[in-house]
Amino acid sequence: MSFETSRIGRKCERAVVTAYQELRGVGQPDMQAFAACTTLYRIHHPESSVTEARRLVAEWIDHHVIRQAQGQTNGCNC
């Protein structure tokens, strides 16, 4: 399930995807890893609602980890 995160431009997006992969890699269940990554995103962006954070984290995980797609994703400008 490894994905090279160095090509991700946004710092928070890279941090979220890296954290998700590492948590899953040490055996954390999907939903616990997802919840931790949502919290991580909100630490970087406290202005974001829980709903918005969950949506972005889910999109990033789906894009980078599940589909291993190329290209831009929606999100912040950091």
C-alpha positions as CSV (number, residue, x, y, z in Angstrom):
1,M,0.0,0.0,0.0
2,S,3.0,2.3,-0.2
3,F,2.7,5.5,-2.2
4,E,5.5,7.9,-2.9
5,T,4.4,11.1,-1.2
6,S,7.2,13.4,-2.3
7,R,5.3,14.5,-5.4
8,I,2.4,15.9,-3.2
9,G,2.7,19.6,-3.2
10,R,0.6,20.6,-0.2
11,K,2.3,20.0,3.1
12,C,-0.9,19.1,5.0
13,E,-2.0,16.7,2.2
14,R,1.4,15.0,2.3
15,A,1.3,14.8,6.1
16,V,-2.2,13.2,6.0
17,V,-1.4,10.6,3.3
18,T,1.9,9.7,5.0
19,A,0.3,9.4,8.4
20,Y,-2.5,7.2,7.0
21,Q,0.0,4.9,5.3
22,E,2.1,4.6,8.4
23,L,-0.8,3.9,10.7
24,R,-2.2,1.3,8.4
25,G,1.3,-0.2,8.0
26,V,1.6,-0.8,11.7
27,G,-1.8,-2.5,11.8
28,Q,-4.3,0.3,12.8
29,P,-7.8,-0.3,11.4
30,D,-8.9,1.9,8.6
31,M,-11.4,4.0,10.6
32,Q,-8.9,4.7,13.4
33,A,-6.3,5.8,10.9
34,F,-8.9,7.9,9.1
35,A,-10.0,9.6,12.4
36,A,-6.4,10.3,13.3
37,C,-5.7,11.9,9.9
38,T,-8.8,14.0,10.2
39,T,-7.5,15.3,13.6
40,L,-4.1,15.9,12.0
41,Y,-5.7,18.0,9.2
42,R,-7.7,20.0,11.8
43,I,-4.5,20.7,13.7
44,H,-3.1,22.3,10.6
45,H,-6.4,23.9,9.7
46,P,-8.4,24.6,12.9
47,E,-10.8,26.9,10.8
48,S,-12.0,23.8,9.0
49,S,-15.2,22.1,10.1
50,V,-15.1,18.4,11.0
51,T,-17.2,17.7,7.9
52,E,-14.9,19.5,5.6
53,A,-11.8,17.9,7.1
54,R,-13.4,14.4,6.7
55,R,-14.3,15.1,3.1
56,L,-10.8,16.3,2.2
57,V,-9.0,13.5,4.0
58,A,-11.3,10.9,2.4
59,E,-10.7,12.4,-1.1
60,W,-6.9,12.5,-0.5
61,I,-6.7,8.9,0.7
62,D,-8.9,7.7,-2.1
63,H,-6.9,9.7,-4.7
64,H,-3.4,8.9,-3.5
65,V,-3.7,5.5,-1.7
66,I,-6.6,3.7,-3.1
67,R,-6.6,4.7,-6.7
68,Q,-2.9,5.9,-6.8
69,A,-4.0,8.6,-9.2
70,Q,-1.9,11.4,-10.6
71,G,-2.8,15.0,-10.7
72,Q,-4.2,17.7,-8.5
73,T,-6.8,17.2,-5.7
74,N,-9.1,19.7,-4.0
75,G,-7.9,21.3,-0.8
76,C,-6.1,24.1,0.9
77,N,-3.3,26.3,-0.5
78,C,-0.6,25.4,1.9
